[in-house]
Amino acid sequence: MNRTAPLAGVGVLAVAGLALAGCSGPATTPGAAEDVTITYSNFISAGGNEKNLEAIVDAFEKENKGITVEVKTLPYADYFTALQTDLAGGTVADVFDIEFANYAAYQKSGVLAPLEGVDTSAYQASLADAYATDGTQYALPSSFSNVVLFYNADLFDAAGLDYPTADWTWADEKAAAEKLTDNDAGVWGDYQPISYHEFYKAVAQAGGQFLKADGTLGFNSPEGIAAAKWLVEKSGTTMPTAEQGAGTPDFDSKLFADGKLAMWHSGIWMFGGLADAGIAWDIAVEPGDTQHASALFSNAVGVSAGTKNKEAATKFAEFLTSSKTTVDTRLKAGWELPPIADEAALSAYLDITPPANRQAVFDSLDEVALAPSIGDGQAEMQDIVTEELTEAAAGRKTVEEALADAEKRIAPLLG
């Protein structure tokens, strides 16, 4: 499963309006109004799922006579640069892939058409809501992944501790981590990266806001301080430090698979890699402080505001994201998770073990923390937060100093 990392698009606002001036797809042929060709640009199928996408498109065309879909697939690493070029040149496809982290910038710039008449009840509510602005749907979720708490059942059993549950709080996790940490045996009780992606979620779990409703920064607050301390104070106590390897590629996954890590905050994309691990493991909803808030990573499809075939494009977007064909194809291929609300249709996924408690994947959607999005300064903002938290973890700054410095550095990026 590919992690849909929350990366911001580059220069989205700079192309505002330009895409509207161009022709995003061929017009309906005169005298044959029923025959329509629409274009779809994507990265979701690149790297092994091209045939699966082709099967979905074939099924759509068979069910919707007169509509032809021309597909353009690009690698993830190239996709967003190409999309920006297409938007600026007015040649963007009728339907195109986006990620949640760049949704707000695309919506604000006017390149996404409002989607009328779509049945959003077909989707998990939190996923559909993520792509709506002021009550209007501007994109449809196409897949998702999220973060859960992995745990080593063998280590819990050996320590005589109860397994994590959805009712756990930070205090419960900390108490268990302290009991499970065994320095002599090289076993750590917990692992959670000290990074922006974990911090914004922890702020929400503490009842705070990384970004306030008015768009100003809200993380330099009592809740933000609690969140930063939750991450930083684990380092060197219940989880390894950077000097001990924390943060290096595959360090955490290897530690868990080797039976040397009791609890691990990571994404469901790691299920496949652990299928043959020689340990007994399972998952639970991530603990919160005052509330739960699970990190959600999501892809979506939008319809170009400049399309000449909006009805056909919208129909394809719905089929691509919620049809039975799509659900069955994704589940059979292990091609990320479809965003649908009908859990009965996902029973095949829930029946796969390990982990036994796959239901926690969907329970985590009840309360989510969506990644803050500030447009062109997104990547720099993320780096600043991670840098400042790293300074605090190393003891070169207090948590309070780190957050104050992060606020000063990020504020100019908000525009």
Backbone torsions as a table, in degrees:
resi	resn	phi	psi	omega
1	MET	NA	128.7	179.9
2	ASN	-83.5	130.4	177.2
3	ARG	-70.8	127.3	177.6
4	THR	-89.8	77.6	-174.0
5	ALA	-64.5	142.1	-175.6
6	PRO	-79.7	80.1	178.8
7	LEU	-101.8	139.0	-178.6
8	ALA	-83.0	146.7	173.8
9	GLY	-68.9	158.2	-177.1
10	VAL	-102.5	126.5	174.1
11	GLY	65.1	32.8	-176.9
12	VAL	-61.6	-46.8	-175.9
13	LEU	-68.2	-22.1	-178.6
14	ALA	-68.4	-19.2	-179.1
15	VAL	-104.0	13.2	-178.6
16	ALA	-54.8	126.8	175.9
17	GLY	87.9	-27.1	-176.4
18	LEU	-65.5	-38.3	-179.3
19	ALA	-66.1	-27.1	-178.4
20	LEU	-72.7	-22.7	-176.6
21	ALA	-82.8	-20.2	-176.2
22	GLY	-92.9	171.9	176.4
23	CYS	-96.7	115.5	-174.9
24	SER	-91.0	2.9	178.5
25	GLY	-179.0	157.6	-178.7
26	PRO	-64.2	142.0	179.5
27	ALA	-74.4	162.6	177.1
28	THR	-59.6	136.3	-178.8
29	THR	-65.7	127.7	179.1
30	PRO	-57.4	135.4	177.9
31	GLY	83.3	-4.4	179.8
32	ALA	-141.9	61.6	-172.1
33	ALA	-60.5	-21.4	-177.5
34	GLU	-79.2	-15.3	-178.2
35	ASP	-95.6	118.7	-176.4
36	VAL	-134.0	138.0	172.1
37	THR	-115.5	125.7	176.4
38	ILE	-118.1	157.5	-179.0
39	THR	-114.3	146.9	179.7
40	TYR	-134.5	120.8	177.6
41	SER	-106.5	131.3	-173.2
42	ASN	-147.7	159.1	168.0
43	PHE	-119.5	-12.0	-171.8
44	ILE	-64.3	-27.9	-176.7
45	SER	-94.3	-8.2	-176.0
46	ALA	-64.5	141.2	175.4
47	GLY	88.8	24.9	174.0
48	GLY	133.7	-10.8	-179.0
49	ASN	-113.6	19.0	179.9
50	GLU	-61.3	-41.5	180.0
51	LYS	-68.4	-33.8	177.6
52	ASN	-66.0	-41.6	176.5
53	LEU	-64.3	-40.0	178.8
54	GLU	-59.6	-39.0	178.7
55	ALA	-64.8	-38.3	178.6
56	ILE	-67.0	-44.1	179.3
57	VAL	-63.0	-42.6	179.3
58	ASP	-60.8	-42.1	179.6
59	ALA	-65.1	-39.5	178.4
60	PHE	-63.4	-46.5	-178.7
61	GLU	-64.3	-36.1	178.3
62	LYS	-66.1	-36.6	-178.7
63	GLU	-82.0	-19.8	-176.6
64	ASN	-127.1	76.3	-178.4
65	LYS	-57.6	136.8	178.7
66	GLY	96.9	-10.0	177.4
67	ILE	-111.6	123.2	177.0
68	THR	-111.8	137.0	179.8
69	VAL	-113.1	122.1	174.9
70	GLU	-99.8	123.5	-172.7
71	VAL	-105.8	135.2	172.9
72	LYS	-122.5	118.9	-177.4
73	THR	-112.4	131.6	179.1
74	LEU	-128.0	149.9	174.1
75	PRO	-61.9	149.9	-179.8
76	TYR	-53.8	-40.6	-175.7
77	ALA	-63.7	-25.0	-177.8
78	ASP	-104.2	-16.4	-166.6
79	TYR	-60.2	-51.0	-171.1
80	PHE	-71.7	-29.1	173.5
81	THR	-65.7	-43.4	178.2
82	ALA	-65.1	-39.1	179.7
83	LEU	-62.6	-43.5	179.2
84	GLN	-61.8	-38.4	177.8
85	THR	-64.1	-43.1	179.3
86	ASP	-65.5	-40.6	178.6
87	LEU	-63.7	-44.4	-178.9
88	ALA	-66.5	-34.0	-177.6
89	GLY	-90.0	-2.2	-179.6
90	GLY	72.7	24.4	-177.8
91	THR	-117.7	20.4	-178.0
92	VAL	-64.9	149.2	-179.4
93	ALA	-65.8	161.9	177.7
94	ASP	-63.0	-39.3	179.0
95	VAL	-127.7	135.7	-178.2
96	PHE	-148.7	152.5	-179.7
97	ASP	-76.0	144.5	169.8
98	ILE	-139.5	171.9	172.4
99	GLU	-115.3	161.0	-179.2
100	PHE	-59.9	-40.4	-174.0
101	ALA	-61.8	-25.8	177.8
102	ASN	-105.6	4.5	179.1
103	TYR	-58.3	-48.7	-174.8
104	ALA	-59.1	-41.5	-179.8
105	ALA	-67.2	-41.3	177.7
106	TYR	-64.7	-43.5	-179.4
107	GLN	-62.5	-43.3	-179.3
108	LYS	-64.3	-34.7	-177.1
109	SER	-76.9	-13.2	176.2
110	GLY	87.4	14.6	-178.2
111	VAL	-87.9	-9.1	179.9
112	LEU	-102.9	130.8	177.6
113	ALA	-77.8	139.6	171.8
114	PRO	-65.5	138.9	-175.1
115	LEU	-103.7	104.3	179.3
116	GLU	-92.5	144.9	172.3
117	GLY	79.5	8.8	178.4
118	VAL	-83.0	147.0	-179.9
119	ASP	-90.7	90.2	-177.1
120	THR	-73.4	-12.0	178.0
121	SER	-68.6	-13.0	178.5
122	ALA	-72.1	-16.0	-174.7
123	TYR	-107.9	156.2	169.3
124	GLN	-53.9	131.1	-172.1
125	ALA	-57.3	-44.4	-177.8
126	SER	-64.6	-30.0	179.8
127	LEU	-75.7	-44.0	177.8
128	ALA	-64.6	-42.7	-178.7
129	ASP	-62.7	-28.3	-179.1
130	ALA	-63.0	-23.6	-176.9
131	TYR	-113.0	28.9	175.3
132	ALA	-120.9	143.8	178.6
133	THR	-132.1	124.8	-179.6
134	ASP	52.8	40.1	175.5
135	GLY	82.6	1.2	-179.7
136	THR	-111.5	132.6	179.1
137	GLN	-81.9	126.8	-179.5
138	TYR	-116.3	-7.9	176.7
139	ALA	-159.8	162.9	180.0
140	LEU	-121.1	131.4	180.0
141	PRO	-63.2	138.1	-179.4
142	SER	-111.1	-25.3	177.5
143	SER	-165.6	166.3	178.3
144	PHE	-153.3	161.0	167.1
145	SER	-147.2	159.5	-179.1
146	ASN	-146.4	178.9	-176.6
147	VAL	-107.8	137.6	179.3
148	VAL	-132.8	175.5	175.7
149	LEU	-98.3	110.9	173.1
150	PHE	-81.4	146.5	173.6
151	TYR	-144.9	149.0	179.5
152	ASN	-90.8	106.7	-176.4
153	ALA	-65.2	-31.9	179.4
154	ASP	-62.4	-44.1	-179.7
155	LEU	-67.1	-38.9	177.0
156	PHE	-63.6	-43.1	179.8
157	ASP	-62.4	-43.2	-178.1
158	ALA	-64.0	-31.2	180.0
159	ALA	-89.0	-4.9	-179.4
160	GLY	69.4	32.1	-177.6
161	LEU	-106.6	148.0	174.2
162	ASP	-70.9	147.4	179.4
163	TYR	-69.3	154.8	175.0
164	PRO	-59.8	146.4	175.8
165	THR	-129.3	172.3	179.1
166	ALA	-67.3	-11.6	179.2
167	ASP	-90.1	-4.9	-177.5
168	TRP	-64.6	148.3	173.4
169	THR	-113.8	176.4	175.0
170	TRP	-56.0	-39.4	-178.7
171	ALA	-61.3	-40.5	178.1
172	ASP	-64.6	-43.5	-179.8
173	GLU	-64.4	-42.9	-179.6
174	LYS	-62.8	-44.0	-179.4
175	ALA	-62.4	-42.3	179.5
176	ALA	-67.8	-41.7	-178.5
177	ALA	-61.4	-39.5	179.7
178	GLU	-64.9	-38.8	180.0
179	LYS	-73.8	-28.2	-175.7
180	LEU	-88.2	-17.8	179.2
181	THR	-72.1	126.0	-179.0
182	ASP	-134.3	94.5	-176.0
183	ASN	-61.0	-38.7	-178.9
184	ASP	-63.1	-34.7	-179.3
185	ALA	-90.9	-3.2	-178.5
186	GLY	71.0	27.0	-179.0
187	VAL	-105.3	131.3	178.2
188	TRP	-106.6	147.2	-177.5
189	GLY	-81.7	-24.2	-171.2
190	ASP	-155.3	156.0	169.6
191	TYR	-149.7	124.9	176.2
192	GLN	-145.9	119.0	-177.3
193	PRO	-56.1	140.3	175.4
194	ILE	-90.6	90.4	-171.6
195	SER	-152.1	168.3	176.9
196	TYR	-55.1	-45.3	-173.8
197	HIS	-63.9	-32.3	175.6
198	GLU	-82.7	-30.6	-176.0
199	PHE	-69.3	-48.9	-177.3
200	TYR	-60.6	-33.7	178.1
201	LYS	-69.8	-42.5	179.9
202	ALA	-65.0	-34.7	175.9
203	VAL	-59.4	-44.4	178.1
204	ALA	-64.9	-39.4	178.8
205	GLN	-63.9	-27.5	178.0
206	ALA	-85.9	0.3	178.4
207	GLY	91.5	11.5	-178.4
208	GLY	-106.6	-172.1	180.0
209	GLN	-132.6	130.9	174.0
210	PHE	-68.6	-48.4	172.8
211	LEU	-116.1	132.8	177.5
212	LYS	-76.0	168.8	-178.3
213	ALA	-60.5	-28.9	-179.6
214	ASP	-86.1	5.7	177.3
215	GLY	88.5	-1.1	177.9
216	THR	-86.9	164.2	-176.9
217	LEU	-74.4	137.7	-179.0
218	GLY	-127.4	4.4	-173.2
219	PHE	-80.2	-19.2	177.9
220	ASN	-85.4	75.9	-170.0
221	SER	-148.1	171.0	176.1
222	PRO	-56.3	-37.9	179.2
223	GLU	-68.7	-39.3	178.2
224	GLY	-66.1	-39.6	177.5
225	ILE	-63.4	-42.3	177.8
226	ALA	-61.7	-41.2	-179.9
227	ALA	-65.0	-44.9	-179.9
228	ALA	-63.5	-42.1	178.9
229	LYS	-65.5	-36.5	177.7
230	TRP	-57.0	-40.1	179.5
231	LEU	-79.0	-51.8	-171.5
232	VAL	-65.8	-39.3	-174.2
233	GLU	-73.9	-9.3	173.8
234	LYS	-74.8	-30.8	-173.5
235	SER	-63.0	121.7	178.8
236	GLY	83.6	-4.5	177.7
237	THR	-111.8	-67.1	178.6
238	THR	-108.7	-6.1	174.7
239	MET	-139.4	155.6	-176.3
240	PRO	-66.2	156.7	177.9
241	THR	-88.2	173.0	176.2
242	ALA	-60.8	-37.5	179.4
243	GLU	-65.4	-24.6	178.7
244	GLN	-91.7	4.4	175.0
245	GLY	114.8	-10.7	-178.7
246	ALA	-57.3	134.5	177.9
247	GLY	93.4	-11.2	177.2
248	THR	-81.2	154.1	-175.6
249	PRO	-54.5	129.9	174.5
250	ASP	65.2	7.6	-179.6
251	PHE	-61.3	-48.5	-175.8
252	ASP	-69.4	-42.4	-179.0
253	SER	-64.9	-38.8	178.4
254	LYS	-67.5	-40.4	179.7
255	LEU	-60.9	-42.5	-179.9
256	PHE	-68.8	-46.7	-178.6
257	ALA	-63.9	-28.4	179.7
258	ASP	-82.9	1.2	178.1
259	GLY	78.0	20.4	-177.9
260	LYS	-108.4	11.9	-178.8
261	LEU	-139.2	123.8	-174.9
262	ALA	-82.2	-40.3	-179.6
263	MET	-135.2	146.8	-171.6
264	TRP	-150.0	121.0	174.8
265	HIS	-86.0	108.8	-178.6
266	SER	-154.3	177.2	-173.3
267	GLY	-94.4	160.4	-177.4
268	ILE	-68.7	-11.2	175.5
269	TRP	-67.6	-9.8	179.3
270	MET	-87.1	-5.7	-177.8
271	PHE	-54.5	-49.2	-176.1
272	GLY	-59.9	-41.5	-178.3
273	GLY	-67.9	-20.5	-179.0
274	LEU	-100.5	-0.4	-174.5
275	ALA	-58.0	-33.3	-177.3
276	ASP	-107.8	13.3	178.4
277	ALA	-66.3	143.6	-176.8
278	GLY	-86.1	41.4	178.9
279	ILE	-133.6	157.9	172.7
280	ALA	-91.4	120.6	-177.3
281	TRP	-140.5	159.8	177.7
282	ASP	-153.9	-174.3	-177.5
283	ILE	-134.6	162.5	173.9
284	ALA	-145.7	162.7	172.2
285	VAL	-60.3	138.1	179.6
286	GLU	-59.0	135.7	174.7
287	PRO	-64.3	155.0	174.2
288	GLY	-124.5	177.8	177.0
289	ASP	-94.0	-75.5	175.1
290	THR	-94.9	-15.3	-179.8
291	GLN	-161.0	163.8	173.0
292	HIS	-82.6	150.9	175.6
293	ALA	-163.3	100.0	-176.3
294	SER	-93.3	139.8	177.8
295	ALA	-69.4	133.8	-177.1
296	LEU	-123.5	126.3	175.6
297	PHE	-114.2	131.8	-171.3
298	SER	-146.1	143.4	168.5
299	ASN	-103.6	159.7	178.6
300	ALA	-151.9	170.2	172.6
301	VAL	-122.6	140.0	175.4
302	GLY	-116.8	160.0	174.4
303	VAL	-106.0	132.0	-178.1
304	SER	-62.4	135.0	176.9
305	ALA	-64.8	-18.3	-179.9
306	GLY	-98.8	7.8	-178.2
307	THR	-65.3	145.6	175.4
308	LYS	-93.2	-3.6	-176.6
309	ASN	-131.6	58.0	-173.4
310	LYS	-62.6	-41.6	-177.6
311	GLU	-62.1	-47.1	179.5
312	ALA	-66.9	-39.3	-179.8
313	ALA	-65.0	-41.5	178.7
314	THR	-66.1	-40.0	178.8
315	LYS	-61.4	-41.9	178.2
316	PHE	-67.1	-41.2	179.7
317	ALA	-59.2	-41.6	178.2
318	GLU	-65.3	-44.8	-179.0
319	PHE	-63.4	-43.6	-177.9
320	LEU	-62.4	-29.4	-173.4
321	THR	-103.2	-19.1	-173.0
322	SER	-139.8	-0.9	-177.2
323	SER	-70.6	158.4	177.0
324	LYS	-60.7	-37.8	178.2
325	THR	-58.8	-45.8	-179.4
326	THR	-64.8	-46.2	-179.4
327	VAL	-59.0	-49.4	-178.3
328	ASP	-63.1	-40.9	-179.0
329	THR	-65.3	-45.2	-179.7
330	ARG	-63.9	-45.6	-177.9
331	LEU	-65.7	-41.7	-179.4
332	LYS	-64.5	-36.9	-176.2
333	ALA	-88.8	-10.1	-173.6
334	GLY	65.8	35.7	-172.1
335	TRP	-98.3	77.2	-174.5
336	GLU	49.7	178.3	-175.2
337	LEU	-101.9	133.8	174.8
338	PRO	-69.4	149.4	-171.2
339	PRO	-89.8	20.0	-171.5
340	ILE	-74.5	157.4	-179.1
341	ALA	-86.2	-23.7	-176.0
342	ASP	-74.8	95.2	-177.3
343	GLU	-68.8	-22.1	177.1
344	ALA	-62.6	-34.7	179.2
345	ALA	-71.5	-15.0	-179.8
346	LEU	-101.0	11.5	-174.6
347	SER	-59.1	-33.2	179.5
348	ALA	-61.8	-36.3	178.3
349	TYR	-69.5	-43.4	-177.4
350	LEU	-66.4	-24.3	-177.9
351	ASP	-80.9	-12.2	-178.4
352	ILE	-78.6	131.4	176.0
353	THR	-129.8	154.3	-9.4
354	PRO	-76.4	165.2	-1.4
355	PRO	-82.1	156.3	179.9
356	ALA	-71.6	-33.8	-175.7
357	ASN	-97.2	54.2	177.5
358	ARG	-63.8	-18.3	177.3
359	GLN	-57.5	-27.2	179.5
360	ALA	-61.2	-26.4	176.9
361	VAL	-59.6	-43.7	-177.7
362	PHE	-83.6	-32.8	175.7
363	ASP	-62.2	-30.5	179.7
364	SER	-66.9	-19.0	179.7
365	LEU	-77.5	-10.7	-178.8
366	ASP	-66.2	-34.8	178.2
367	GLU	-137.0	109.3	-174.3
368	VAL	-119.7	157.8	173.3
369	ALA	-114.6	108.9	179.6
370	LEU	-82.3	141.6	-177.4
371	ALA	-63.6	130.6	175.4
372	PRO	-60.2	145.0	-177.9
373	SER	-132.7	124.1	-179.3
374	ILE	-121.5	10.1	177.8
375	GLY	88.2	-133.6	-170.7
376	ASP	-65.3	-22.5	-179.3
377	GLY	-89.7	9.7	-173.0
378	GLN	-57.7	-53.5	-176.2
379	ALA	-61.5	-40.7	179.5
380	GLU	-66.1	-39.9	177.7
381	MET	-60.0	-45.9	-179.7
382	GLN	-60.5	-43.4	-179.7
383	ASP	-64.3	-40.2	-178.8
384	ILE	-62.0	-46.8	-179.0
385	VAL	-61.2	-46.0	179.9
386	THR	-62.6	-42.3	179.1
387	GLU	-60.3	-46.3	-176.7
388	GLU	-69.2	-38.4	177.0
389	LEU	-67.0	-35.1	177.0
390	THR	-63.7	-38.9	176.8
391	GLU	-62.2	-41.0	179.4
392	ALA	-67.5	-40.3	179.9
393	ALA	-64.8	-31.5	179.5
394	ALA	-81.8	-5.7	179.0
395	GLY	82.8	9.0	179.8
396	ARG	-83.5	-15.9	175.5
397	LYS	-142.3	156.4	168.6
398	THR	-78.7	162.9	176.5
399	VAL	-58.6	-42.2	-179.2
400	GLU	-61.7	-42.7	178.9
401	GLU	-65.6	-41.4	-178.7
402	ALA	-62.7	-43.8	-179.6
403	LEU	-70.0	-37.6	177.5
404	ALA	-63.3	-42.5	178.7
405	ASP	-67.0	-39.2	177.8
406	ALA	-62.0	-42.5	179.3
407	GLU	-60.7	-44.5	-179.6
408	LYS	-63.4	-37.4	-177.5
409	ARG	-76.7	-32.4	-176.0
410	ILE	-85.2	-32.1	-175.1
411	ALA	-50.1	-43.7	179.9
412	PRO	-65.3	-18.2	-179.0
413	LEU	-77.5	-15.3	-175.3
414	LEU	-76.3	-17.6	178.5
415	GLY	77.7	NA	NA
